[in-house]
Amino acid sequence: MYIDKDLVAASATPLVLGILADGESYGYAILERVRVLSGGRIQWSDGMLYPLLHRLERSGYLAATWGESPAGRRRKHYAITPAGREALAQRRSQWVVVAEALDQVWRGLPPVTAGSPA
C-alpha cells in the first residue's frame, strides 16, 4: 500500500518515540517493529529512518549507545530521554485532536473498501 510521503513524515517522529518509549532498540529492529505494527503496510527504508534517529538524538529526544549484536557486530542502540517522553506526550495529544477531527469528517462518507481510493 502506498502511503503519501507527507503522512509518513508527519507520523515518523511519534512512531519512533512511541516504539522507544517501550524500551531501547536499534535501527533494524525499529524498522521491523513499524512493519509489524502496520501489518506490513508501512515499510520504511534505512535512508528514511537513520536521518530521523540522528535528528531526534541531536534534539535531545534520544540517547544513543554502541552495543554488540549476538553475532558480534556493533550496532547503535537508541533510548528515549525525558525530553523525548515530553515530546511524545505533546505529539500524542496533537494526533488525538487530528484523529478526532478526521473521524468526524469521515463519519458521513461511504466506507473505504480494499483497493478503492480514500
C-alpha positions in Angstrom: 0.0 0.0 0.0 1.3 3.4 -0.9 1.2 6.0 1.9 1.8 9.6 0.9 5.3 10.9 1.9 3.7 13.8 3.8 1.8 11.4 6.1 4.9 9.2 6.5 6.9 12.3 7.5 4.2 13.5 9.9 3.9 10.2 11.7 7.5 9.1 11.8 8.6 11.0 14.9 5.7 9.9 17.1 6.0 6.3 15.8 9.7 6.2 16.7 9.3 7.9 20.0 6.4 5.6 20.9 8.4 2.5 20.0 11.3 3.6 22.1 9.1 4.5 25.0 8.5 0.8 25.2 12.3 0.2 25.6 15.6 0.8 23.8 16.1 -0.6 20.4 18.3 -0.3 17.3 17.6 0.7 13.7 16.7 -2.6 12.0 14.5 -3.6 15.0 12.7 -0.3 14.7 12.1 -0.8 11.0 10.8 -4.2 11.7 8.5 -3.0 14.5 7.0 -0.4 12.3 6.4 -3.0 9.6 4.7 -5.4 12.1 2.6 -2.7 13.8 1.3 -1.6 10.4 0.6 -5.2 9.2 3.3 -4.7 6.6 1.6 -1.6 5.1 4.3 0.8 6.3 7.8 -0.2 5.2 10.5 2.4 5.9 13.9 2.3 4.4 17.2 2.8 6.2 17.6 6.1 4.3 14.4 7.4 5.9 15.0 6.1 9.5 18.6 6.9 10.2 18.4 10.6 9.5 15.3 10.8 11.7 17.1 8.9 14.5 20.1 11.3 14.2 17.8 14.4 14.2 16.0 13.1 17.3 19.3 12.4 19.0 20.6 16.0 18.2 17.3 17.4 19.6 17.9 15.6 22.9 14.9 13.2 22.5 17.1 10.1 22.2 20.3 8.9 23.7 22.5 6.5 21.8 25.0 4.0 22.9 27.0 1.4 21.0 26.4 -2.2 21.7 27.0 -5.6 20.1 24.6 -7.9 18.4 24.6 -11.6 19.4 26.6 -12.1 16.2 29.3 -9.8 17.5 28.6 -6.9 15.1 28.5 -3.3 16.6 25.2 -1.5 16.4 23.8 1.7 17.9 21.1 1.4 20.4 18.6 4.2 21.0 16.7 5.1 24.1 14.1 7.8 24.7 15.1 10.6 27.1 12.9 12.6 29.5 12.7 15.3 26.8 11.7 12.7 24.3 8.9 11.5 26.6 7.7 15.0 26.9 7.8 15.4 23.1 5.9 12.1 22.7 3.2 13.3 25.1 2.8 16.5 23.1 2.7 14.7 19.7 0.3 12.2 21.1 -2.1 15.0 22.2 -1.8 16.6 18.8 -2.6 13.4 17.0 -5.6 12.7 19.2 -7.1 16.1 18.1 -6.3 15.4 14.4 -7.7 11.8 14.6 -10.9 13.0 16.2 -11.4 15.7 13.6 -10.8 13.2 10.8 -13.1 10.7 12.4 -15.9 13.4 12.4 -15.2 14.3 8.8 -15.1 10.7 7.6 -18.2 9.6 9.6 -20.6 10.7 6.9 -18.6 9.3 4.0 -19.1 5.9 2.4 -16.8 3.2 3.8 -13.4 2.7 2.2 -13.0 -0.8 0.7 -9.8 -2.5 -0.2 -8.4 -1.2 -3.5 -10.7 1.8 -3.6 -9.4 5.4 -3.3 -9.9 7.0 0.1 
